[in-house]
Amino acid sequence: MDYLDYFNDNQRPPPRPERRLLKDRSNPLNDFDDLHFLDRFRMSKENATEIIGLLQPKLSGDLVRGTPISPSLQILITLRFLACGTFHRETGDLCGVGESTVCKIVHKVCSAICELKKDFIKFPNAAEQATYKVDFYEYGNFPGVIGCIDGCHIPIKCPSTADAEEFRNRKNWFSINVQGVCTPTMQFSNIVARWKGSTHDSRIFHNSSLYGQFETRQHSGILLGDSGYAQTNFLFTPYLHPVRPEQQRYNQAHMLTRGLIERMFGVWKNRFQCLRNTLRFEPRRCSLLLLQQQCFIIFLNSVSAQTLILKMMMTNMSLSLS
C-alpha cells in the first residue's frame, strides 16, 4: 500500500508555485504631513517636489522588471538615505522595496544629479568676485578675499583593494579627504572629493585645477587657508608665532574670516547624517554621493531660500576628476 502511494505521488503533477504577492509601495509625499516629512527627509515637500521635477527627465521607471519604480519614489528613497545614513534594508522598508534595489537606486540618482554639477557648482566670475571681496571684508575685516579653503575627512569603510591603507588618515580611520572652497554666503564654490585620506590638504590643492587657475592669474583675489597650506601670493595662511600687534590683528581677522569654511562643513554634515556614519561604498561611489549632496543643497538654496531648513545657507561641491 505504501508502494502504491509512492507510485501515485510520482505520477502527480508538480505543485504550482505560490503566486507572488506584490506589495503596494507607499508614497512618502502622501503618507506624511509636512512636519513629519521634514523630520524624515531633511527638507520640505515643496523642496522635494522641485527636485523631482528637475531629475524626472533623467530617471526612468524600468529599474525592476515587471514592477517599475517611479522616478519620484527613486528620488525620495535617495533623499531618505542621505538624511538618515541608515542601512539600505531600513531605507527600503520605508517605501516597500528590496535592499539591493535601494543600492541601485542610490547610485542611479547620484549619477543623474552629477550630470547637473556644472549648473550648480561654479567658481565666481569677475563680477561675483568683486562682490565677495566686499562681503568677506564686512564679515571679517580681511581685504581681497574671494574664498576660504580647507579639507574635511568623510569616513568610509576599508576598501577591498591593494591600496586600502592609503585611505587611512592621520586619525587612524579610513576616509576620503574632501577639499572645499566657500563663499561669504556659506556655499561651496569649488570641491575636490577624490583623494585618499592619507593625502595632505596642501597636496590636494597643489594638484587641483583651481591651483592652476590662480597660477595663471585667472582670478583676481586671494584664498584663506590654515597653516597646513603653503603661503603663496594667492593663498594666505596665519602667522605661526605672531609677536607684533599687526601680526596679531592679521591672525585675528584671518581666523574670523576663515571660520566660515569650518562652519560650512559642520552644517553640511548636520544636514546629511549619512556623512557622520561610515559610507559603505567603494571610494568612487562615495565621491559621487558627496557631489550629489552639494548639488541638492545649491538647487534648494537657489529656489527655496525662504523655507526654514534652507535658512542655514548651505553650499555646493565640485568633484574634480582632473
N, C-alpha and C positions, 0 to 999 in steps of 0.2 A: 504493500500500500504506500509505503514511504517512497518506493522507487517510482510508482506511478505519479505521485505528487511532484517528484523531482522532474519527471519527464514532461508533465503538463506545464510546469513552470518554465521550462526551457522553450516550450512552444509559444508561450505568450509573448506578445509584442512588448518591446521595452517601454517603460513608463514615460509619459510625456514630461519634458522638463517643466518645472514650475514657471508659471507666467511671471515675467519681470514686471514689478510694480514701479512705475515712475512717480517719484515724489514731486509734488509741486514746489517749485523754487520760490522762496519768498522774495519780495521786493522791499528792501530796506526803506526806500523812499515813501512807501505806503505803510509799512509796519510800525515806523517810529514817528513820534511827534518831533517838533523842531528841537526841543531841548535834549531829548534822548539821542536824536541823530547827531547833534553837535558833540555830545559826550562820547559817542562811539566812533565817529569818523573825523573828528577834529576840524570840522568845517560845517557850514550851514547847508541846508537843502538847496538854496539858491546857488551857492558856490558849486556844489556837486552837479547840479543841472547844467551849469555853464561849462564845466569841464567835459561832461558827457557830450554836449553839443560840439565841442571843439575836437574831440577824439573819435566820435562816432564814425565819420567817414573813413577812418584808418583802421577800424576794427570790424571784422566780420563775425557772424554768429555761428560759424561752422567748426567750432573748436572740438565738439564732441559729436561723433557720428550718431545721427538719429535723434539726439536731444541737444539741439544748439543752444548756446548760452548767449543771450542778447548782449550787445556791446555795453549797454548801460550797466548791466549786472557785472560784467567783467571789470569795468572801471571801479564800481563800488567795492568789489572784492579786493582789488588792489589798494584802494584807499583804506579799507579796514586793516589790511596787513601793515601798511605804513603807519597807521595811527596807533596800533597796539604792539606790533612786533611779535605776535604770538606764533605758535606753530601753524602750519598750513591746515592741519586737521581741524583745529579750532576755528580758523577763519572759514573753512568750507562748511562746517556745521551751521554757521550762522545763515548761510544762503542756500544750503541743500546741495552742495557739490562735493566731489571727492578731493582727497588730499593731492593726488597727482594733477588733477585738473587745476587746482589753485596755483600750483607751481608753474604750470604752463601759462596761466592767465597773467600772473605777475610779470613773467618775463616778456610776454607779448605786449602788455600795456606799457612796460618800461621801454621797449624798443619803439613803440609808436610815439610816445611823448618825446623821446630823444631825437626824433626826426624834426621836432619843432624847436630844438635848442637855439638855433640861430635867430629865431624870432623873439626869444626871451632873454638870452644871455649875450650881452654885448658890452664891450668896454666903451666908456663915454667918448663922444666925439668932441671936437674943439669947443663948441658952444656949451656942452654939458660940463666939460672940464672947468671952464671959467666959472660956471655956477657952483660947482663942487668946491672950488678954492674958497669962495666966499662962505659957503656953508660950513666947511671944516674950520675956517678961521673964527667964525662966530661961535662955534661949538667949543673948540679947544685952544684958540688963540695961537694956532700954528699956521703960518702962511704957506701958500703954494701947494697944498696937499690935494691930490686927486684920488687918493685911495689908501687904505691900510691893509697890510698883508700879514698873514700868519698861517700856521699849519694846525691841523686838528686830526687826531687819530681816531678812526672808526673801527671798532673791534669786529673781527671776522673769525671764522673757525679756521683751524690749521689746514692749509691747502694740502691736498694729496699729490704734491709734485716734488721734484727733486730740490727745488729752491724754496721749500717751505720755511726754513729757518730765516730766510731773508725777510720774511714778513713779521718776524718777532722784533718789537720795538724796544727802546731802552727801558721801558717799564716791565719788560718780560712777558708781554702778551701779544698775540698776533693782531695785526691791524693793517689798514690802508691809510697812508699819510695824505690827507687832503689839504691842498693849499687853496686859500681863498683870499680875494681882494674885495673889500667892501666900500660902499659909497657912504656919504653922510646920512642918507636915509635908511641905512642898515639893509642894503641889498647887495648881493654878490654881483660884482661886475666882471669877475674872472674866476675860474676854478680849474684846478688840476686834480683829478681823482683817480690816478692810475699808478701811483708809486707805492712801493712796498714799505712796510712800517719801519724798517731799519734805515731808510733813506733820510738824510738830513734835510731840514727845511731849505737851507741855502742851496743845496744841490738841485732841489726841485725847481726853485726859481731860476737858477742859472741855466737850466736846460729847457725852460718853458719858452713858448713863442712870445709871451709878454716881455720877457727879458730882452729878446732880440728887437722888439719894437721900441723899447726905451733906448737900447744901444744905438739904434739908427735914428733916434730923436723924432719918432713919430708922435710922441706925446709931450706936451709942454706942462710939466708938473712933476711932483715927487710922490713917492710912496713912503709910508712909515712902517718900519718893521722892528722887531725886538733885537736883542743883542746876538741872537743866533744867526743873523744875516750879516753879510759883509757891507761895510759902509761904502757907498758909491755916490756919484753926483746926482743920482735919481732915486736912491733908496737911503733914507736917513735912519740911523739907529741911535739909541741913547748913549750918553757917556757912562762908562763903567764905573768911574770914580770921580764924580763931579766935586769940584773944590770951590771954584769961583762962583759968585752969585748968578752970573749969567748962565753958567752951565747948569746950575740947579733949576733956574727958571726954564731953560730949554728942556730938561728932563721932565719937569712938571707938565709943561704943555704937551710934550711928546707922549707921556703916559696917559694923559686925559684924552687926547685925540685918538691914540691907537687903541684905547679901551673899547671902541666901537666894534672892532673885529672880534674881541673876546666875547662881548655881549651877544653878538650875532650868532656865533657858534653855539652859545648856550640856548638861545631862543630856538634855533634850528633843531637842536636835539630835543628840546622840550616839546616842540610841535610834532615831531615824528619819533615816537617812542621806540621804534624798531632800531634806531641808532644807539640807544642805550643798552640794547641787548646785543648778543653776538649775531652778526649776519651769517646765516648758514648757506651761503652760496659760494661758487668759485669766484675768485677775485674779479674776473671780467664782468660777471653779472652784478657784483657789488658796485662796481663803478657805474654801471647803467642805472642801478637803483638810486644811487646818490644824485646823479644828474636829474633823474626824473622828479625827485622831490623838489629840487630847486626850481625846475620849470613850473611845477604846480604852484609854488609859492609866488613866483613872478606873475603868473597869469592871474592868480587870485588878488594880488595886490593891485594889479592894473585895472581890474574890472569891478572889484567889490571892496574898496578900501573903507567903506562906511560900516561894515559889519564888525562885531566885537572881536571875533577871532583874528581879524586882519589888522587891528589897531597896533599889533606888535611890530608891524612894518618889517617883515622878513625878506628873504633875499633869494638871489639866483646863483646858479653854479654852472661852471663850464667844464666839460670833460675834454681835456686836451689829449689828442692822440698823436701829436707830433713828437 
